[in-house]
Amino acid sequence: MIEVLTAPDGSGTRLRLRPPRALDARQFVLLFAVLCGVMGLAAGLGWLAGNVFAPLFALLYSLLLAAALRSVWRSGERQEEIRVVPACVEVIPAPGHSPVFSAHPHWVRLIADEQRVRLASSGRQVEVGAFLAPAERRALAQKLEGLLAASDGCNRRR
């Protein structure tokens, strides 16, 4: 997901990149509850049929499922921010972190191909939007190309 935010004074643009999510937090918890309910029902039927370990395995499986779903949810919390202002282009990997890339817009070059979108300047490169879908990466490259051209007028895609 690409969010375009403009500065209050209109001096620059920020792009906030986040992976797309199919479910919100409430729906994610509901999914876990339904899966655990179905496992509990199956374990109860197994226990009635004579398998005394079925509830224990269902509990263990529920814990593993909770850990896996939590890991998936946390991976969806990643985000990047790209700031394009007249004096600087910055790439910030996460809120509260220092920029991993900073350069004057005149010297920043956009390098976009089928798999990656990169910003380069003075021998340094940084990949942006690696977690985005291919169509979103193409849209990101177009948006960055427009922002860089507007801030300087000399940037071309390679």
N, C-alpha and C positions, 0 to 999 in steps of 0.2 A: 504494500500500500504506500502510495506517495502522497504526502500532504504538502501543499505549497502554502507557506506562511510568509507574509510580507512584514517588514519592520513597520512599527507605528508611524515613523517619520517618512516612510517610503524610500529609504536610502538603500535597501537591499532586500534579498529574498533568502528564505531558509527552506530547504527541502528536508522533511522528516520522513525517513524510510523505515517501514516496519513490515515484518512478514504478514501475509494475510492469515486471518483466523476464520475458521468455519463456525466456531461456537464461542459464545461469551462465557464468563466464569460460571454463571448460574446453570447454563445448559451443560457445561462440562461436569459439574457436580451431579446434575440429574443423570447424565450418562453413566457416571460411576455408580450411582445408587441403583439404577436399573440393572446394570451388569452384575453387581453384587447380589441383588435380589434374585436374579435368575440363577446365579451360582448357588446361592443359599437354598433355593427351591430344589435344584438338582441334587445338592448334597443331602438335603432332608429325605428325598426319595431314595437316594442311595443308602442312607442310614436305615430307613424302613425296610429296605431289601436285604439288609444284613451287613453292609459295609460300614463298620464302625469308624473307619478312618476318613470317610468322605467329608464330614464337616471340618476336620482338621486340614485336609488338603484344600478345601474351599476357602478357608480362612487364610492359609498360606498364599493361595493364588490371588485372593483379594488384596493382600498386602503387596504382592509383586505387581499387580495391576495398578494399584495406587501409586507406587513408585514410578512405574513407566508413564502413567498419565501426568504425574507431576513433572517429570523430566520433559515431556512433550510440551506442557504448558509453559515451563520456564524457557524453553528454546524459542517460543513465540514471543517472548518479551524483549528480544533483541531489537535494537534500533540504531540507526545512524542519522546524523544530521550533517547536511552540507549547507554552509553559509556562503552566499555570493554577495559581496558588497563591493563598492567601487575600489576599495583599497586592498581587498584580501579575499581569497577563496580558502575556506577551511573545511576539513572533514573531521567530525567529532564522532568517535565510535559509539559512545553512550553518554547519556546525560551525566554531568558532573566530571567527566574526564577531560583531559587536555587534548587539543587537536593532534591528530596523527599526520596531518598534511596541512600546510599553510603556504600560500604563495600569492603573489600579485596576479590579478586576472590577466594582465597582458602576457604573462609568461606561462600560463596554464594551457595545456593542450589536452583535448578530449580524445581518448583512444577507445573506440567502441567496435566490437566484433559480435559474432553470434552468441558467444558464451559470457563475455565480460565487458564491463564498463570501467574504464580507468581514467584517472586524472594524472597528468604528468607535468613536472616542471623541474628544471635544473638537475636532471638525472634521477629524480625520485618519482616513483609511481605509487598510487594507492588505488586498490580496487574498491568500488562502491556498489552497493546493492546486490551483493553476491547471493543473498537469500531471497531475492525477488524472482518471480516467474519470468520466462523469456520475453513475453509481451510487455511486462512492466519494465524490464531492463531497457527495451527499445524506447519506451515512452520516457524513461529517465534520461537516456542519451539525448533524445530530442529536446527535452526540457533544459538539460544542462547546456546543450549547444546554443539554444536561444538565450539563456542567461549569460553565458560567457560572451557571446557576440554582442549582447546589449551592453554589457559592462565595459567592453573594450573595442569591439568591432573588428578584431583581427584574428579571433580564434577560429580554427577550422578543424573539422573532424578528420581523423586519419584512420 
